[in-house]
Amino acid sequence: MTKLLIVGFILLYSLLYSQSDNYKHEIYGCYDKTSKLNFIERGDALCDCIVGIEAPNFKAVTINNDSIELYNYKGYVVILNFWFVSCAPCIAEIPGLNDIVKKYSNDSVKFISITKDSKDYILNYFSKRKHFDFEIISNDEDIFREIFLFGVGFGYPTTVIIDKKGVIRYVKSGGYSDKRAKNDVKDKLIPFIDKIL
Protein backbone atom coordinates (compact mmCIF):
# COMPACT_ATOMS: atom_id res chain seq x y z
CA MET A 1 0.00 0.00 0.00
CA THR A 2 2.79 2.42 0.91
CA LYS A 3 4.58 1.71 -2.38
CA LEU A 4 1.36 2.40 -4.26
CA LEU A 5 0.95 5.76 -2.50
CA ILE A 6 4.55 6.70 -3.26
CA VAL A 7 4.14 5.78 -6.93
CA GLY A 8 0.91 7.80 -7.08
CA PHE A 9 2.61 10.82 -5.50
CA ILE A 10 5.51 10.59 -7.96
CA LEU A 11 3.12 10.39 -10.92
CA LEU A 12 1.09 13.35 -9.66
CA TYR A 13 4.25 15.41 -9.04
CA SER A 14 5.64 14.64 -12.49
CA LEU A 15 2.31 15.55 -14.10
CA LEU A 16 2.18 18.90 -12.31
CA TYR A 17 5.86 19.55 -12.96
CA SER A 18 5.50 18.79 -16.67
CA GLN A 19 2.42 21.04 -16.95
CA SER A 20 4.40 23.89 -15.41
CA ASP A 21 7.35 23.23 -17.73
CA ASN A 22 5.02 23.11 -20.75
CA TYR A 23 3.53 26.51 -19.84
CA LYS A 24 7.01 28.00 -19.39
CA HIS A 25 8.13 26.59 -22.73
CA GLU A 26 5.03 27.95 -24.49
CA ILE A 27 5.18 31.46 -23.01
CA TYR A 28 8.92 31.79 -23.59
CA GLY A 29 8.20 30.81 -27.20
CA CYS A 30 5.64 33.64 -27.32
CA TYR A 31 8.24 36.10 -26.02
CA ASP A 32 10.67 34.94 -28.71
CA LYS A 33 8.06 35.22 -31.50
CA THR A 34 7.18 38.77 -30.53
CA SER A 35 10.62 40.13 -29.62
CA LYS A 36 10.97 42.35 -32.69
CA LEU A 37 7.61 44.10 -32.31
CA ASN A 38 7.19 47.52 -30.72
CA PHE A 39 5.81 47.67 -27.17
CA ILE A 40 2.13 48.11 -28.09
CA GLU A 41 2.17 45.51 -30.88
CA ARG A 42 4.06 43.10 -28.64
CA GLY A 43 1.51 43.38 -25.84
CA ASP A 44 -1.36 42.52 -28.17
CA ALA A 45 0.61 39.71 -29.85
CA LEU A 46 1.60 38.20 -26.49
CA CYS A 47 -2.03 38.21 -25.32
CA ASP A 48 -3.04 36.39 -28.52
CA CYS A 49 -0.07 34.01 -28.37
CA ILE A 50 -0.83 32.49 -24.98
CA VAL A 51 -4.43 31.69 -25.88
CA GLY A 52 -4.68 27.90 -26.10
CA ILE A 53 -2.03 27.19 -23.46
CA GLU A 54 -3.02 25.35 -20.28
CA ALA A 55 -2.98 27.81 -17.37
CA PRO A 56 -0.33 27.20 -14.71
CA ASN A 57 -1.49 26.18 -11.28
CA PHE A 58 -1.12 28.40 -8.23
CA LYS A 59 -2.14 28.28 -4.58
CA ALA A 60 -3.01 31.37 -2.56
CA VAL A 61 -5.15 32.70 0.27
CA THR A 62 -7.77 35.43 -0.22
CA ILE A 63 -8.23 38.48 1.99
CA ASN A 64 -11.11 36.52 3.57
CA ASN A 65 -8.65 33.70 4.45
CA ASP A 66 -10.11 31.25 1.91
CA SER A 67 -7.60 28.94 0.22
CA ILE A 68 -7.58 28.88 -3.57
CA GLU A 69 -5.84 26.45 -5.90
CA LEU A 70 -6.47 27.04 -9.59
CA TYR A 71 -6.49 23.32 -10.51
CA ASN A 72 -9.45 22.83 -8.16
CA TYR A 73 -11.52 25.02 -10.49
CA LYS A 74 -11.44 22.70 -13.48
CA GLY A 75 -15.05 22.35 -14.58
CA TYR A 76 -15.55 26.10 -14.06
CA VAL A 77 -14.81 29.09 -16.26
CA VAL A 78 -12.28 31.17 -14.30
CA ILE A 79 -11.80 34.91 -14.69
CA LEU A 80 -8.46 36.14 -13.29
CA ASN A 81 -7.94 39.87 -12.94
CA PHE A 82 -4.46 41.24 -12.09
CA TRP A 83 -4.60 44.80 -10.71
CA PHE A 84 -3.51 47.23 -8.00
CA VAL A 85 -5.07 50.28 -6.34
CA SER A 86 -2.77 52.96 -7.83
CA CYS A 87 -3.57 51.74 -11.36
CA ALA A 88 -6.28 54.10 -12.69
CA PRO A 89 -7.51 51.70 -15.45
CA CYS A 90 -7.66 48.88 -12.87
CA ILE A 91 -9.95 50.86 -10.59
CA ALA A 92 -12.00 52.28 -13.49
CA GLU A 93 -12.98 48.81 -14.72
CA ILE A 94 -14.11 47.44 -11.33
CA PRO A 95 -17.78 48.53 -11.78
CA GLY A 96 -17.88 46.66 -15.12
CA LEU A 97 -16.25 43.60 -13.57
CA ASN A 98 -18.80 43.70 -10.74
CA ASP A 99 -21.59 43.75 -13.35
CA ILE A 100 -20.05 40.64 -14.94
CA VAL A 101 -20.03 38.88 -11.56
CA LYS A 102 -23.74 39.68 -11.12
CA LYS A 103 -24.56 38.48 -14.64
CA TYR A 104 -22.92 35.07 -14.09
CA SER A 105 -23.61 34.59 -10.37
CA ASN A 106 -25.70 31.47 -11.04
CA ASP A 107 -23.33 29.96 -13.63
CA SER A 108 -20.18 27.88 -13.37
CA VAL A 109 -17.89 30.90 -13.29
CA LYS A 110 -15.29 31.75 -10.63
CA PHE A 111 -13.92 35.29 -10.26
CA ILE A 112 -10.46 35.79 -8.75
CA SER A 113 -8.52 39.04 -8.55
CA ILE A 114 -4.84 39.18 -7.74
CA THR A 115 -3.22 42.37 -6.50
CA LYS A 116 0.27 43.32 -5.42
CA ASP A 117 -1.22 45.52 -2.69
CA SER A 118 -1.29 44.33 0.93
CA LYS A 119 -4.40 42.92 2.56
CA ASP A 120 -4.63 45.84 5.01
CA TYR A 121 -4.30 48.38 2.20
CA ILE A 122 -7.04 46.65 0.17
CA LEU A 123 -9.41 46.38 3.13
CA ASN A 124 -8.86 50.04 3.99
CA TYR A 125 -9.32 51.12 0.37
CA PHE A 126 -12.61 49.27 -0.08
CA SER A 127 -13.93 50.34 3.32
CA LYS A 128 -13.99 53.94 2.03
CA ARG A 129 -14.89 53.43 -1.61
CA LYS A 130 -16.55 51.08 -4.05
CA HIS A 131 -16.41 47.33 -3.52
CA PHE A 132 -14.96 44.55 -5.70
CA ASP A 133 -17.05 41.36 -6.00
CA PHE A 134 -14.15 39.09 -7.03
CA GLU A 135 -12.32 36.88 -4.54
CA ILE A 136 -9.23 39.00 -3.80
CA ILE A 137 -5.73 37.61 -3.35
CA SER A 138 -3.49 40.33 -1.94
CA ASN A 139 0.24 40.90 -1.82
CA ASP A 140 0.94 38.44 -4.61
CA GLU A 141 2.65 39.92 -7.64
CA ASP A 142 4.52 36.58 -7.85
CA ILE A 143 1.48 34.96 -9.50
CA PHE A 144 1.68 37.62 -12.25
CA ARG A 145 5.48 37.60 -12.68
CA GLU A 146 6.70 34.17 -11.53
CA ILE A 147 3.82 31.78 -12.26
CA PHE A 148 2.12 33.33 -15.30
CA LEU A 149 5.49 34.85 -16.34
CA PHE A 150 3.84 38.07 -17.43
CA GLY A 151 6.63 40.56 -18.04
CA VAL A 152 7.47 42.95 -20.86
CA GLY A 153 4.37 43.57 -22.95
CA PHE A 154 1.89 42.87 -20.15
CA GLY A 155 0.55 45.73 -18.10
CA TYR A 156 -2.18 46.34 -15.59
CA PRO A 157 -4.95 45.51 -15.52
CA THR A 158 -4.58 42.10 -17.14
CA THR A 159 -7.60 39.82 -17.33
CA VAL A 160 -7.37 36.13 -18.23
CA ILE A 161 -10.32 33.87 -19.06
CA ILE A 162 -9.68 30.16 -18.48
CA ASP A 163 -12.09 27.53 -19.79
CA LYS A 164 -13.53 24.56 -17.91
CA LYS A 165 -10.58 22.38 -18.96
CA GLY A 166 -8.02 24.83 -17.56
CA VAL A 167 -6.97 26.29 -20.92
CA ILE A 168 -6.42 30.03 -21.40
CA ARG A 169 -9.03 31.29 -23.90
CA TYR A 170 -8.67 35.07 -23.66
CA VAL A 171 -6.18 37.62 -22.35
CA LYS A 172 -6.68 41.40 -22.19
CA SER A 173 -4.04 43.79 -20.90
CA GLY A 174 -4.53 47.50 -20.29
CA GLY A 175 -7.67 49.58 -20.43
CA TYR A 176 -9.29 52.99 -20.11
CA SER A 177 -8.92 55.09 -16.98
CA ASP A 178 -12.20 56.94 -17.43
CA LYS A 179 -15.94 56.13 -17.63
CA ARG A 180 -15.40 54.12 -20.86
CA ALA A 181 -13.72 51.38 -18.79
CA LYS A 182 -16.97 49.96 -17.37
CA ASN A 183 -18.57 49.18 -20.74
CA ASP A 184 -15.27 48.34 -22.45
CA VAL A 185 -14.48 45.51 -20.05
CA LYS A 186 -18.03 44.13 -20.35
CA ASP A 187 -18.00 44.38 -24.16
CA LYS A 188 -14.72 42.47 -24.30
CA LEU A 189 -15.26 39.78 -21.66
CA ILE A 190 -18.95 38.84 -21.89
CA PRO A 191 -18.80 37.43 -25.46
CA PHE A 192 -15.88 35.18 -24.51
CA ILE A 193 -17.52 34.00 -21.30
CA ASP A 194 -20.75 33.22 -23.19
CA LYS A 195 -18.80 31.36 -25.86
CA ILE A 196 -17.10 28.95 -23.44
CA LEU A 197 -19.86 28.40 -20.88
N, C-alpha and C positions, 0 to 999 in steps of 0.2 A: 504494500500500500504506500509506504513512504517513497519507494522508488518511482511509483506512478505519479505521486504528487510532485516530485522533483522534476521528472520528465515534463509534466504539464506546465510547471513554472518556467522551465527552460524554453519550451515551445512558445508560451505566451510572451516571454521577454523577447525572444528573437523576432516574433511577429511585430511587436510594438517598436522594437529597435529598427527593423527593416522599414516599417512605415515612416518613421521619422527620417531615416536616411533617404528614402525615396522622395519625400517632400523637399529635403535640403537639395538633393540632386536636381529636382525639377525647378525649384525657384532660382538656384544658382544658374541654371540654364537660361531662365528668363532674363536674369541680369546680364548674362553674356549676349543674348540676342538683341538686347535693347541698348547696349553700351554706347553706341554711336549716335543715339538720338538726343535732341535737346531735352532739357529738364521737363517741360510740359508734355512733349510727345512721349518721353520715356515713362512718365507716370501713367498715362493712359494705356500705353503698350504693356506695361507690367501688370496693370489691373486685368487686362484681357488675357495675358499670358498664363496667369495662375488659375484661371477658370478651367475646371476639369481635373485639378489635382486634389487628392484626398487631403483634407485639413489635418494638421498635426494636432495631437492630443495635448491638453494642458490640464492641470489641477490648480484650483484656487479657492479662496474663501471670500464670500461677498461681505459687504458692509453690515449685513444682517446676520453674519456668522454661519451662513449656509455653505456647505461644501459643493463645489462644482467640478466635474470632470467631463470634458467635452465628449469623450467616447461613450459616456452614459446617455447621451442625447441622440444616439442613432435611432431612427424611427421618427424623429422630429425634424422640422425645418428649424435651423438655428440662425438667428441674426446676431452677429457680433458687431459692436460699435466701439471703436477706439477713439478716445477723446480726452480733453482736459479742460478745466474751468477757464483758464486764460485764453482759450482758443475761441475767438468770436464766432466762426462758422459752426463750431461744435455746439455752442450754447444756442445759436440761432435755429438749429435744426431739431432741438429737443421737442418742441411742441408737435412737429410733424411726426417724429418717432413715437411720441406718446399716442397720437392718433392711430398709428399703425398697430400699436399694442392693443388698443381698444377694438380695432377692426378684427383682429385675429385672436381675441381672448378665448374663444371657444374652440380654436383649431389646434392642431399639433405643431405649434410654433413656440420656440423658446427665445427669449430676448435677453442678451447678456451684454453689458457695457463694461469696458475695461479702461480705466483711467490711471494716469501716472500720479494723480493727486492723492494725498493721504486720506484715510477714512475720516479723521476729525475735520479736515478741511472740507470734504464733500458734505458731511452731515451739517456743518455750519452753513455752507453755501445754500443747501436746499432748505434749511430751516427758515431762511430769510427770503427766498425767491421761489421760482417755479419748481416743480417736482420732476423727477425722471422715473418713468414706470418700468424701466429695464432693471434686471438684477445688476447690481453695480459691484465690480471688483475694483478695489482701490489699490494705489501704490504698486502698480504692476506693469510698468513699461516693458519688463522682460518678455511678457507674452507677445507684445508688438515687435520688439527688436530681436529677441533670442529664440523664440519658438516659431513665430510666423516669418521671421527674418525680413521684416519690412524695414527697409533702409532708404537709400537714395531713390527718389521717385515716388515715395509714399509720404503723404502728409496727414494732417489731422483736419477734420475727422476722416477716418477710414471705416467703411461699413462692409462687412463680408456676409454673404448669404450662403449657408451650407445646406445641402439637401438632406433628405432622410437617410441616405447611405453614407453621409459624412464627406461628400465631395463638394468642393467650392464651386458655386454656380454663378456668383456675381461678386464683383469688388468695385467699390466706389471710393475715391479718395478726394478730399477737398470739398468745398461747397461755398454757398453764399453766406455773408455775415449780416444780411438784412432780412426784411420780411419775406423775401422770395424763398428763403431756406425751407420754410415749413412745407410749402407745396412742392418744391423741387425734390425734396427727399421722398415725399409720398409718390410723386409721379415716377421716380426712378425705381423705388423698391417694390411697390405694390404689384406691378406687372410680373416681376420675377417671382415674388412670393406666390402669387396666384398660379403661375405656370408650373411650379414644382410641388404644390400641395397635393 
